[in-house]
């Protein structure tokens, strides 16, 4: 059974839309939701089958200067419980 993985991170607020668009372009990689745009708090809902690819994409974006920090993962079936 596929499980939901929440990937929480901080993204420079000026780059949230860019990261959202890039993750969306990788169909099936994840769904980006902004928790607090002023602070850059974001959660990306992914699955246990592809979240490692998502982590690699976020790492490469950070290396390119996008500003993605404090990346944490949480496996959950209760996606609305944070």
Phi and psi restraints in degrees (value plus and minus 20) as a CYANA .aco file:
   2 UNK   PHI     -93.0   -53.0
   2 UNK   PSI     113.7   153.7
   3 UNK   PHI    -129.5   -89.5
   3 UNK   PSI     133.1   173.1
   4 UNK   PHI     -99.7   -59.7
   4 UNK   PSI     119.1   159.1
   5 UNK   PHI    -141.2  -101.2
   5 UNK   PSI     105.4   145.4
   6 UNK   PHI    -115.1   -75.1
   6 UNK   PSI     104.6   144.6
   7 UNK   PHI    -129.7   -89.7
   7 UNK   PSI      88.9   128.9
   8 UNK   PHI    -116.8   -76.8
   8 UNK   PSI     122.8   162.8
   9 UNK   PHI    -181.2  -141.2
   9 UNK   PSI     150.2   190.2
  10 UNK   PHI    -129.5   -89.5
  10 UNK   PSI     112.2   152.2
  11 UNK   PHI    -145.8  -105.8
  11 UNK   PSI     115.7   155.7
  12 UNK   PHI     -68.7   -28.7
  12 UNK   PSI     106.8   146.8
  13 UNK   PHI     -77.7   -37.7
  13 UNK   PSI     -48.6    -8.6
  14 UNK   PHI     -90.7   -50.7
  14 UNK   PSI     -34.0     6.0
  15 UNK   PHI    -129.7   -89.7
  15 UNK   PSI     -16.6    23.4
  16 UNK   PHI     -80.2   -40.2
  16 UNK   PSI     -67.1   -27.1
  17 UNK   PHI     -82.5   -42.5
  17 UNK   PSI     -59.6   -19.6
  18 UNK   PHI     -82.7   -42.7
  18 UNK   PSI     -67.7   -27.7
  19 UNK   PHI     -83.2   -43.2
  19 UNK   PSI     -61.3   -21.3
  20 UNK   PHI     -77.3   -37.3
  20 UNK   PSI     -67.8   -27.8
  21 UNK   PHI     -84.3   -44.3
  21 UNK   PSI     -60.7   -20.7
  22 UNK   PHI     -86.9   -46.9
  22 UNK   PSI     -63.8   -23.8
  23 UNK   PHI     -84.8   -44.8
  23 UNK   PSI     -60.0   -20.0
  24 UNK   PHI     -81.6   -41.6
  24 UNK   PSI     -52.5   -12.5
  25 UNK   PHI     -89.4   -49.4
  25 UNK   PSI     -42.8    -2.8
  26 UNK   PHI    -110.9   -70.9
  26 UNK   PSI      62.6   102.6
  27 UNK   PHI     -73.8   -33.8
  27 UNK   PSI     108.9   148.9
  28 UNK   PHI      68.4   108.4
  28 UNK   PSI     -22.7    17.3
  29 UNK   PHI     -97.2   -57.2
  29 UNK   PSI     -57.7   -17.7
  30 UNK   PHI     153.4   193.4
  30 UNK   PSI     149.1   189.1
  31 UNK   PHI    -139.8   -99.8
  31 UNK   PSI     102.1   142.1
  32 UNK   PHI    -111.4   -71.4
  32 UNK   PSI     113.0   153.0
  33 UNK   PHI    -152.1  -112.1
  33 UNK   PSI     111.4   151.4
  34 UNK   PHI    -107.8   -67.8
  34 UNK   PSI     104.1   144.1
  35 UNK   PHI    -107.2   -67.2
  35 UNK   PSI     -60.7   -20.7
  36 UNK   PHI    -171.1  -131.1
  36 UNK   PSI      80.4   120.4
  37 UNK   PHI     -86.2   -46.2
  37 UNK   PSI     -52.4   -12.4
  38 UNK   PHI     -85.5   -45.5
  38 UNK   PSI     -53.7   -13.7
  39 UNK   PHI    -116.9   -76.9
  39 UNK   PSI     -31.8     8.2
  40 UNK   PHI      59.3    99.3
  40 UNK   PSI       2.0    42.0
  41 UNK   PHI    -102.0   -62.0
  41 UNK   PSI     104.0   144.0
  42 UNK   PHI    -154.3  -114.3
  42 UNK   PSI     128.0   168.0
  43 UNK   PHI    -145.1  -105.1
  43 UNK   PSI     118.8   158.8
  44 UNK   PHI    -139.5   -99.5
  44 UNK   PSI      99.3   139.3
  45 UNK   PHI    -106.2   -66.2
  45 UNK   PSI     103.9   143.9
  46 UNK   PHI    -153.8  -113.8
  46 UNK   PSI    -187.0  -147.0
  47 UNK   PHI    -145.5  -105.5
  47 UNK   PSI     142.4   182.4
  48 UNK   PHI     -86.7   -46.7
  48 UNK   PSI     -32.7     7.3
  49 UNK   PHI    -107.3   -67.3
  49 UNK   PSI     -39.4     0.6
  50 UNK   PHI    -150.4  -110.4
  50 UNK   PSI     -22.8    17.2
  51 UNK   PHI     -83.7   -43.7
  51 UNK   PSI     -48.7    -8.7
  52 UNK   PHI     -84.4   -44.4
  52 UNK   PSI     -56.0   -16.0
  53 UNK   PHI     -84.7   -44.7
  53 UNK   PSI     -60.7   -20.7
  54 UNK   PHI     -80.1   -40.1
  54 UNK   PSI     -64.7   -24.7
  55 UNK   PHI     -80.1   -40.1
  55 UNK   PSI     -60.8   -20.8
  56 UNK   PHI     -84.3   -44.3
  56 UNK   PSI     -61.9   -21.9
  57 UNK   PHI     -82.4   -42.4
  57 UNK   PSI     -66.2   -26.2
  58 UNK   PHI     -81.6   -41.6
  58 UNK   PSI     -59.6   -19.6
  59 UNK   PHI     -84.0   -44.0
  59 UNK   PSI     -64.4   -24.4
  60 UNK   PHI     -85.4   -45.4
  60 UNK   PSI     -58.9   -18.9
  61 UNK   PHI     -83.7   -43.7
  61 UNK   PSI     -60.1   -20.1
  62 UNK   PHI     -83.2   -43.2
  62 UNK   PSI     -63.2   -23.2
  63 UNK   PHI     -82.0   -42.0
  63 UNK   PSI     -49.2    -9.2
  64 UNK   PHI    -103.6   -63.6
  64 UNK   PSI     -20.9    19.1
  65 UNK   PHI      83.3   123.3
  65 UNK   PSI     -12.0    28.0
  66 UNK   PHI     -89.3   -49.3
  66 UNK   PSI     -50.2   -10.2
  67 UNK   PHI      65.3   105.3
  67 UNK   PSI      47.1    87.1
  68 UNK   PHI    -138.1   -98.1
  68 UNK   PSI      98.9   138.9
  69 UNK   PHI    -152.0  -112.0
  69 UNK   PSI     151.9   191.9
  70 UNK   PHI      33.2    73.2
  70 UNK   PSI      28.3    68.3
  71 UNK   PHI     -98.8   -58.8
  71 UNK   PSI     103.2   143.2
  72 UNK   PHI    -153.0  -113.0
  72 UNK   PSI     128.7   168.7
  73 UNK   PHI    -139.7   -99.7
  73 UNK   PSI     131.0   171.0
  74 UNK   PHI    -165.5  -125.5
  74 UNK   PSI     103.2   143.2
  75 UNK   PHI    -104.6   -64.6
  75 UNK   PSI     114.2   154.2
  76 UNK   PHI    -179.0  -139.0
  76 UNK   PSI     132.1   172.1
  77 UNK   PHI    -122.5   -82.5
  77 UNK   PSI     -33.6     6.4
  78 UNK   PHI    -123.8   -83.8
  78 UNK   PSI      59.7    99.7
  79 UNK   PHI     -86.3   -46.3
  79 UNK   PSI     -42.0    -2.0
  80 UNK   PHI    -108.3   -68.3
  80 UNK   PSI     -29.4    10.6
  81 UNK   PHI    -111.3   -71.3
  81 UNK   PSI      98.1   138.1
